[in-house]
Amino acid sequence: MDQDAFRQTYREVNEIYCAFEKSVLTNACSCSQAERFCIAEREGVHCRNERKQARCLGWLESLREQARFALRSDEDRRLLPHGKAIRLQVGGLRGLIQVLTPDTEPGKSIEDVDALLVEAERRFGTLNAVPYSEIMRAVAAYKVRKRARRQR
């Protein structure tokens, strides 16, 4: 399947895409609202709830706005490079876990993005009231796993 045909089919099949697709596909997190699907041996992630997708997109947009310095990104590009997108998603969620439960260390994988954001809304009233300065430490500290070098 050529790339253009794949993109068109992907958009048709995945109307409510998962905002955390990159992190879900790398097994850095999971979500009770996420559903995986395959197209031509490629995997994608679909969100089951349009309202919750909008909340996740809003959270990531706010997080991205706050993280410009931590990501060393001053450009207004719509799409972040893969490594920066993963740092923002996973680092932001880990930072949120640390804000919500300061005595616990986040595990390797975040169990449920939806439950985490619901808890943050319950605790702070709105995701805009979350203490982003504390979360930015986790975004800045998160290291994306390096690719293994190929043996010759």
Secondary structure, 3 states (H helix, E strand, C coil): CCHHHHHHHHHHHCCCECCCHHHHHCCCECCCCEEEEEECCEEEEEECCHHHHHHHHHHHHHHHHHCCCCCCCCCCCCCCCHHHHHHHHHHHHHHHHHHHCCCCCCCCCECCHHHHHHHHHHHHCCHHHCCHHHHHHHHHHCCCCCCCCCCC
